[in-house]
Each structure stands twice: as structure tokens, then as C-alpha cells.
Amino acid sequence: MTDLRLNRRALMGALAAGGLGWSSTSVAGTASPPRTRIIRRDTNYFAVDYSKPESLGNTQNLASVVEMRPSSRPRPFADGAPIRIPDRFEFDGQLVEMAEFLGKTGTSALLVLTDGKVRYEEYRSPGGREVHWNAMSAGKSLTSAMVGIALRQGKIASLDDRADKYLPWIAGADYGAVTIRQLLQMSSGMARGDREVPNIGAAAAAGTLRDYLRAQKRVTTPGSVNEYVNANPILLGYILAAATGKTIAEYMQDELWEPIGLERPAYLAIDKTGMEIMGGGVMLIARDYARLGELYRHNGAWSGRQIISPQFVRESTAVMAPHLSPEQVDLKMGYGYLWWIPEPGKDFSALGHFGQYVYVNPARRTTIVKLSADLKPGYPDGSHRVTMAALKAIAATTAWSTWLSAESRWRTRHDSNV
């Protein structure tokens, strides 16, 4: 009997380490419901063939991932009064046909929420209502949210803490002296390099991401230049795991997905060691991406529970230094804490390669999710600027439609009283 108990404890320990599938914890000899599960594939996340549109909607079945279960209390969004999105919108002094734009940018999902209710929802192959779409670098905004949660809970003491406070193995490396705030603002001083993504992919496949991070060299003073370096959020992932004492997936499951009512499973890409790759690699259905936007639209609160502090949300979605202004950032948008800011003070967006967006316009009380397979951008300077123009036009339509709906309800009541 003693041997059986010992073997069971060893098995539970292996599960908690993520090596044998679903991860559980044991309390008084009783396992709690499983929270996460590692799924191993032969292909590395970075080696998936993204030249095929269907790969973006099927990444979790092609690459190694950790799966997180839906919330025990899923909270589907209610339906609101349907709207018709504009037939055309203005961009650089020209009228652009919305249908042409959506087709040209490979749109697979377009979801519009106003006041937390679904006003418009459209899916195109290979997307779909139940399709888990790869958000690419839009997942960086999720990394930021997890830092915000850890900060509010006191797991991270200050955004001005250096990386080596939490990671002894990075001490002495150039990354060791970089602060969490500088990592969030893409202002670490590190060089990106022409082969950054292939090199990160090779390190992830070999299980040597720590060595990769230790080897990076500073080229500018941290906190002075915005340089989009994918290694920055990857390092934040290591800091999160060290600060919380949990895997990132477990922490995300417990402190984010469970309270905000995740509807369907969530997936994160992992490296050979099982470490989550926090530079991107999140896969959700469109409605669950909208939860992130809605959480930020409500200043970090969900159904009366404060998950992220309002101050962190405000700083995340504001230009906090001159080098983060639209004039100084590559895409001519402002930059916050791993969030893009198209028009400072008015809107903000998660943004990922191949056309992934979680756009939030607080004044319009609107969140828009656009998922895409924009593999060959059909616009001369890429699709980001024209997409922002389209999303702004849709957000403006929701406000007008809301007014019309209210006006219609008033007239109905008024006429019934005559």
C-alpha cells in the first residue's frame, strides 16, 4: 500500500510538471479537477507552414501546445440589436469598399461587440464560430495582461524591477538589467536582427531559449528607443513563471480564464521543455479574444471583480514616453505595454502578423475582433493602417446604430401611449 501511495504521488508530480498530460493538484489525497494539458506534436510552433491559410485556424493540431480548459462558469456574450457595417469607409482621402477590403485582407472572422453585446458576427472559411485562430503577435497583449494580474496580486513587486531579481540565471547578461516596464514597452535596448524569429524558433525547438536570452546584446540605452524585439515578451514569460510559482498556463487558467468565463479551450504554444512561448502563439475562438478587449474596456474589471488594476490598464493603453509616440514607432501608432495605440487617448489594439486584431474603442463602448489570413498584404504599405481606418468606421457605426435603436424604442413607447 505504501508503494502505491508513493507511485501515485510521483504521478501527480509528473502531471503538475506537465509531462504526462492534464495537470492537477492534490489536496488531502484528492485530485482537483484538471486545469491544463500538454499536447506534444512533431512540429515546432515556428516551423508550421503559415503560407496555408488553414494553418492559422488549426495551429493547435500542428504544433506542441498546452491546453487550458474552459471556465467552470462560461459566460457567453448576449446578443444585441444587429447592425449593418458600413458599405465603404474613407482611407487616405479615398473611399474603400468594405467588402473588397475584407476579402483583400483575408478576413476569417469579424466580431463586433457594443456594451458587451454581440452586434455583428461573420465568419469566412477557413474561420468559423468554433475555430481556434492563431493570434500571432496579438498574443503579446495577453502577456501584458498576465503581468498586470501578477502586479496587482503582489507577485511582481514593481514594474521597475530588473529581470535578474526574478531570474538568477539572467544575472550578468545584458537582459538582466532590463526592467519589466522596459520589456513591456519594447524598449529593452536589445537588437532585433534580421533572423530573430528563425533563431528563436531554433532555440525553442532545441529547448535552449534561456541560452538564447542570455546571449542577447544591448545596442541602445534601455528605455530610450522602441524596438520591436520578440524576445522581450518571451523573457516576461520566464519572469511570470518565477514570480507566481506556477506554469503560465496554470496561472492564466486560474486568474484570467476562470473568472472571465472562457467559453472554449485556450491554447498556448510551448517549446521543447514545455515552457510557454509568450511572444505570441495563443489560440482562441473569436468570442474569447473579445473577452480580453472587454476586460480592458472595463479598466481591468469583470462582473464586479477587479482582475487587473485600472492604473495598469491606463498605462498599458497610453503613450507614456516620447519614444513611444506614433512619430517614433515603426507602424506610426503609439505603443503602451504590449498594446498598440492607433490614436492616443481614443483607442487601442492588440495586433498580430497576418492581420489579427482585438480593437477597443472605449468612447464607442465597442470591442472588435478581426482575425485574418492576410498572407500577401494587398496594400502598398501593409494592411495595418487601412485596417485601423476600417475598424474605426465600424466602431462609429455601432454608436449611430445604438442611437437609432434607442430612438426606435422611444418612438415605439411614445406611439403606444398616444
N, C-alpha and C positions, 0 to 999 in steps of 0.2 A: 504493500500500500504506500509506503514511504517513497519507493522508486516511482510509482505512478504520479504522486504529487510533484516530485522533482521534475519529472519529464513534462508535466503539464505547465509548470512554471517556466521551464525553458522554452516551451512552445509559445506561451503568451509573450515572453520577452522577444522572441523572434518576430511575432506578429507586430508588436509595438515598434520594432525596428523597421518594419515594412518589408521584411524579406519573404514572408510567406502569405501574402495576400492581405485580407482585411485586418486592420489594426484595432485592437481592443485594449481596455484596461481592466484590471481585476480588483474588485473591492470585496473583502471578506470571502474570497474564493469564488465569487460570482462574476462572470464576464458581463460588462456593459455592452449595449448594442454597438456593433462595429461602426467605425466612422470613416475610415479611409482604406483604400486597397491599391497596392502597386500592381500594375499590369506591364509585364515585360514584352517588348517586341524586338525583332532583329534589327529594326531600323531606328537610327537616332533621329530626334526631332529635327535637327538641322539637315538631315540627309533626305527628308521627304521631298518628293518631286512636286513642288508647288507650281510647276508650269501647267499642271492639270487642275482646272477649277474645282473638281470634285474632291481633291486632296484637302482643301481648306474646310470642307464640311465633313471630313472623315479622318482628321489627323489622329484622333484618339484611338483609332483602329489600325493606324500605320506606325506609330512611334510609341516608345515607352512613356507611360504616364502614371500619375497617381489619381485615383478616382475618389471623389467626395460625394457622399450620399445627399439626397435632397433633405431639406429641413423636416423635422418630425411634425412641424406645423406649417406646411407650404401655404403661401398666401397668394393665390392668383390675382392678377390685376382685374378690376372690374371694367366692364365696357362702358364707354361714354358715348355721347352723340357722335355719330360718324362725321368725318369731314371729307371734303374733296381737296386734295393737294393742288396747288396752282398748276395750270397748264404750262406756264412759262415763268421765267424769272430773269432778272437783269444781272449781267455779269460783264464787267469792263465795258459798260456802255452799250452792250448788245443784249437782245432778248434771246434766251436759250430755251428751247423746248424741253420741258421736264421729262417727257417720255424718251426723247433722244438721249438726254443726259443719263437717265437711269440705265438705259441699255448700253450706252457707251462706256460707263464705268462698271459694268458687270455686276449690277446690284443683285444680291441674292435675298436680302431681307430689308424691309423698310418698316419700322415700327415707330409710331408717334403716340406719346402719352401727354395729356394735359391734366393737371390737377390729379395725377396719379391714375387716370383712367385711359384706357386704350381708345384712341380716336381714329387711328388708321393703322392697318396691318396688311402687308403684302409680301408674298414670298415668290421667288422665281428659282427655277432649277439652276444649280443643284442645291439651293437652300430649301428650307421648309420649316414649318412650325416646331417640329421636334428635332431639327438638325442642330447638332453642336458645332458651331462655327469657330474656327481658329481666329482669334482677335489679333494675332501677331503682336506688334508693339503697343497696341491699345491696352494690353495686359499690364503694362508698366504702371498705369494709373491704379490698378488693383494692388500692385506692390506698395504704392504710396498709401493707399487706404489701410493696408495692414500695418505700416509704420505708424500711422495715425492712431490706430487702435492700441498698439503696444505703448505708445507715448501716453495716451490717456490712462492706461492701466498701470503706468509706472514701471513697466518692463524695460522701457527705454527712458533714461532719466532726462535727457535733453537732446534736442536736435543738433546741438553744438558739441556733442560728444564725438571724440575721434573713433574711427573704426577699430583701432587696436585696443580700446577699452573693453570691447566685447569679444575680440578675436585675437588672442595672443599670437596666433600663427602669422598674422599680417604685420606684427610689430617689426620695425626696421625696413619694411618695404615702403615704397613711395605712397601706396594706398593707405598705409597705417595711420598717417597723419591727417587724412582727409576726414571731414566731419560728415555726419549723417545728412545735415542740411545741404552741404555741397553736393553730395551724391544725389539727393532728391532734385536739385536744381540743375543737374547735368553740368556742374561747374567744378568737377574734381581736379581739373588741370591735366588729366591724362589725355594721351593721343588716341584717336580712334584707329587710324591706319586703314589702308585700302583693303586689307584682308582680315579685318576684325571678325566679321561673322564666321567665315570659314575656320579661323583659328579657334574661336570659341566653340564651334561645332566639333572640331577635332579634340579639344580638351574635354568636352562633355562626353564624347564617345569613349575616351580613354579613362575617364574618371579623374582627370588632373586639373579641374577648374581652379583649385586652390593654388597650384603651381603657376597657372596662367595669371591669376590675380597678383600673386607675389612678384611676378616678373614685369608688370606694367610700369612704365616710366612717366614721370611728370614732365610736361613740356611748357605749361603755363602756371601761374600762381593760382592755387585753388581759390574759388570764389570770385574770379575776375573775368572769366570767359565761359560762355555757354557753348559746350561742345558735346554733341550727341554721342555718348560713349555707352555701348550696350553693356559693358562690364559693370557700370555703376549700379544698376538695379540688381545685377547678379550678386554683387558684394552686399547690397542691402538684404538680400535673402539670407545670406550667412549670418548677418547681424541679427535678423529677426529670429532665426532658429536658436542662436546662442542666448539671446535676451529672454526668450519665452520658455526655453527648455522643452519645446515641442517641435515636431516637424512643422513646416509651414502649412502643409495640408491640414493637419490636426488643428492647428491654431485658427486657420481660416474657417474650417468646418464649425468649430465651437463658437468663435467670437464674431463671425460675419454671416456665414450662410444660414446657420441655425436661427439667429434672431430675425433676419430679414426675410425668412420664408422661401428659401431657394426651392423652385418647383421641380427641377430635373437635376440629375447628377452633374457635377462640375469636374473638369479635368485640368491637371497641370502637367506640363512636360517635365521629365526628370532626366538626370544624367546617369552614367553607369553606376554610380554609388547610391542612387535613389534620391539624390538631392534635387529639390525643385529648382527649375531654371526660371528665375524671376525677371528676366529681361523680356519676357513675352510668354507664349506657349500656354495660354489659358483657352479653354474650350467650353462654351456655354451656349444655351439656346438664346435667341434674341431677347425674349422677355426677361431672362435672368440677367443679361447685360444691362437691361433697363433699370434693374434694382440698384446697380452701382450709381447710375446717374441720378435716380430718385433719392438715394441716400445723401448725395452731395447737394441736391437741390433743397433738401430739408436740413442743411447745415449739420449733417452727421447724425441726425436723429431718425428713428424708425418706430412708428407706433408708440411714441412717448418715451422710448428708451434712447438715451444718448450713447451712441456707439463710438463715434469719433468726435472730438471736441470741436465746437463751432470755430474756434480760433484756428485750428489746424486746417479746417476746410477753407476758411477765408484766405489763409496764406497759400494754400495749395492752388487756389484758383485766381491768384493775384500776381501782378508783376512786382516783385519785392526788391529788385535792384536794377540799376540802369542796364547792366549787361544782359538782362532777361527781357528787355523791351522788344517789341516787334522789329524795330530798326536794327537790332543786334543779333537776332536769332534767324537761322537759315531759312525757315519757311515763312518768314515775315509775319509770324504770330508771336505773342508773348509766351513766356514759359513760367510755370509755377513749380509745384512739387510733382513732377512727372505728369502734369496736365498741361495741355496746350490752351492758349488764351487768344482766340481769334480777334476779339475786340475787348480789350481790358475794361473791366467793370460791367460788362454786359453779358458775356457768355464764356463758356469753356468747354473743352472736349478731350476725351481720350482719342487717340489716333494711332492707327496701325497700318503697316505695309499692305498693299493690295486693296486699300480702300475700306478700312474698318474704323467706325466712328461711334462713340457714345457722346452725343452733343447735348449740352444742357443750357437752357436759356431761362434763368430764374425769373426775370421780369415777365416773360410769357408763360411762366409756370409749366414749362414744356421740357420733356426729355425725348430725344430722337435717337434711335439706333439704326445705323446703316451698315450692313455687312455686305461685302463685295468680293468678287474675283476680278479685280481691276488689274489684270496681269500685264497688259500693254496700254498704259495710260494714253487715252486718245486726245489729250490736251497738251499743247506745246510745253508748258512749264509744270506738267504733272496735274493731278486732279484735285489737290488739296484746296486750292483757292476757289475753284468753281464749285466744289462740293460744299464748302462753307457758305457760299452765296445761296446755294440751293436749300441748305438746312435752315438758314436764316429766313428765307422766303416761306418755307413750310411752317416755321415757328410763328411767323407773322399771321399766316392763315389761320392757325389754331386760335389765336386771340380774336380775330374777326369772327370766326365761326362760333366761338363761345359767346360773343356778344349777340350774334344773330339768334343763337339758341335761347339765350336769356330773354331777348326781345320777343321771340315767338311764344315762349312760355307766359310772359307778361300779357301779351295780346290775347292768348287763349283764356287766361284767368279773367281779364278785363271784359272780353266778349261774353263770357259765361255769366257775368254779373249784370249785364245790360238787360 
